[in-house]
């Protein structure tokens, strides 16, 4: 089966367009200004994104690698109103994901007791893949922010001045659009760097919510169709052009303690996440962190994540924002 991917492009004159790509090449999709616009058409017409792309025909061919290097490829989803794009995710979802978290949160006094992280992971292993129609174990869940925190390929991931750390989390993210009747529609999957403050999280597990309120990056390609059961990739950290850390990572349901359907069910069961027209970028979790291997990132480091069937890598430079004084004024 041909793997179809959608990308968003911004030309030098500011014109936005959609690119489709498969094993045979890449081309502009005629009369498509954004992936969200195409998805709304598909919902209204009771069809699929792939069918719409096929019906549209093929515009001019595209050299994807050249467009990526030129900075003309954007995140493959957006929303004209950032408040209507929600970033959220789940953790402890992958086989092996508890090891680093458990070590992060364990103290000498807890050496003979299970941490909350390990308990949640084991509950997911036991009940995270329910049979169709059954309710499965709910996962850890966190809120990351809204559309103004979504970063595309080749754009900097900016860590706030008050952060204790800025570390990568290589994973997959599901992209969703809520239809007019409140039905969530999965558009596809992207490579993602969920980006978190692991030093803050390690200090106290109750600071996990603080550690997740950061920007996050998604790769240039939206992979259509059924999610692949097995994804194998590599995550790297480069400093001054040299690789200082590299490790493979696994994702897809074959490597997860939860099914994607279960993660979706426990996210979209909340009515507030089924608001018509909203876009959701939902991060599915990871088991691979440079932080767990003792790496401490610094401004200027470049995160690079690559995995088939995605043809292009996700690269982002780490930057640290200037301090922003905040004063609350009484009215």
Secondary structure in CASP SS format (residue, H / E / C, confidence):
PFRMAT SS
TARGET T0000
AUTHOR 0000-0000-0000
METHOD secondary structure of the structure
MODEL  1
X C 1.00
X C 1.00
X C 1.00
X C 1.00
X E 1.00
X E 1.00
X E 1.00
X E 1.00
X E 1.00
X E 1.00
X C 1.00
X C 1.00
X C 1.00
X C 1.00
X C 1.00
X E 1.00
X E 1.00
X E 1.00
X E 1.00
X E 1.00
X E 1.00
X E 1.00
X C 1.00
X C 1.00
X E 1.00
X E 1.00
X E 1.00
X E 1.00
X C 1.00
X C 1.00
X C 1.00
X C 1.00
X C 1.00
X C 1.00
X H 1.00
X H 1.00
X H 1.00
X H 1.00
X H 1.00
X H 1.00
X H 1.00
X H 1.00
X H 1.00
X H 1.00
X H 1.00
X C 1.00
X C 1.00
X C 1.00
X H 1.00
X H 1.00
X H 1.00
X H 1.00
X H 1.00
X H 1.00
X H 1.00
X H 1.00
X C 1.00
X C 1.00
X C 1.00
X C 1.00
X E 1.00
X C 1.00
X C 1.00
X H 1.00
X H 1.00
X H 1.00
X H 1.00
X H 1.00
X H 1.00
X C 1.00
X C 1.00
X C 1.00
X E 1.00
X E 1.00
X C 1.00
X C 1.00
X C 1.00
X C 1.00
X C 1.00
X C 1.00
X C 1.00
X H 1.00
X H 1.00
X H 1.00
X E 1.00
X E 1.00
X E 1.00
X E 1.00
X E 1.00
X E 1.00
X E 1.00
X C 1.00
X C 1.00
X E 1.00
X C 1.00
X C 1.00
X H 1.00
X H 1.00
X H 1.00
X H 1.00
X H 1.00
X H 1.00
X H 1.00
X H 1.00
X H 1.00
X C 1.00
X C 1.00
X H 1.00
X H 1.00
X H 1.00
X C 1.00
X C 1.00
X C 1.00
X C 1.00
X C 1.00
X H 1.00
X H 1.00
X H 1.00
X H 1.00
X H 1.00
X H 1.00
X H 1.00
X H 1.00
X H 1.00
X H 1.00
X H 1.00
X H 1.00
X C 1.00
X C 1.00
X C 1.00
X C 1.00
X C 1.00
X C 1.00
X C 1.00
X C 1.00
X C 1.00
X C 1.00
X C 1.00
X C 1.00
X E 1.00
X E 1.00
X E 1.00
X E 1.00
X E 1.00
X E 1.00
X E 1.00
X H 1.00
X H 1.00
X H 1.00
X E 1.00
X E 1.00
X C 1.00
X C 1.00
X C 1.00
X C 1.00
X C 1.00
X E 1.00
X E 1.00
X E 1.00
X C 1.00
X C 1.00
X C 1.00
X C 1.00
X C 1.00
X C 1.00
X C 1.00
X E 1.00
X C 1.00
X C 1.00
X E 1.00
X E 1.00
X E 1.00
X E 1.00
X E 1.00
X E 1.00
X E 1.00
X E 1.00
X E 1.00
X C 1.00
X C 1.00
X C 1.00
X C 1.00
X C 1.00
X E 1.00
X E 1.00
X E 1.00
X E 1.00
X E 1.00
X E 1.00
X E 1.00
X E 1.00
X E 1.00
X E 1.00
X C 1.00
X C 1.00
X E 1.00
X C 1.00
X H 1.00
X H 1.00
X H 1.00
X H 1.00
X H 1.00
X H 1.00
X C 1.00
X H 1.00
X H 1.00
X H 1.00
X H 1.00
X H 1.00
X H 1.00
X H 1.00
X H 1.00
X C 1.00
X C 1.00
X C 1.00
X E 1.00
X E 1.00
X E 1.00
X C 1.00
X C 1.00
X C 1.00
X E 1.00
X E 1.00
X C 1.00
X C 1.00
X C 1.00
X C 1.00
X C 1.00
X C 1.00
X C 1.00
X E 1.00
X E 1.00
X E 1.00
X E 1.00
X E 1.00
X E 1.00
X E 1.00
X E 1.00
X E 1.00
X C 1.00
X C 1.00
X E 1.00
X E 1.00
X E 1.00
X E 1.00
X E 1.00
X E 1.00
X E 1.00
X E 1.00
X E 1.00
X E 1.00
X C 1.00
X H 1.00
X H 1.00
X H 1.00
X E 1.00
X C 1.00
X C 1.00
X C 1.00
X H 1.00
X H 1.00
X H 1.00
X H 1.00
X H 1.00
X H 1.00
X H 1.00
X H 1.00
X H 1.00
X C 1.00
X C 1.00
X H 1.00
X H 1.00
X H 1.00
X C 1.00
X C 1.00
X C 1.00
X C 1.00
X C 1.00
X E 1.00
X E 1.00
X E 1.00
X E 1.00
X E 1.00
X C 1.00
X C 1.00
X C 1.00
X C 1.00
X C 1.00
X C 1.00
X C 1.00
X H 1.00
X H 1.00
X H 1.00
X C 1.00
X C 1.00
X C 1.00
X C 1.00
X C 1.00
X C 1.00
X C 1.00
X C 1.00
X E 1.00
X E 1.00
X E 1.00
X E 1.00
X E 1.00
X E 1.00
X E 1.00
X C 1.00
X C 1.00
X C 1.00
X C 1.00
X C 1.00
X E 1.00
X E 1.00
X E 1.00
X E 1.00
X E 1.00
X E 1.00
X E 1.00
X C 1.00
X C 1.00
X C 1.00
X C 1.00
X C 1.00
X C 1.00
X C 1.00
X C 1.00
X C 1.00
X C 1.00
X C 1.00
END
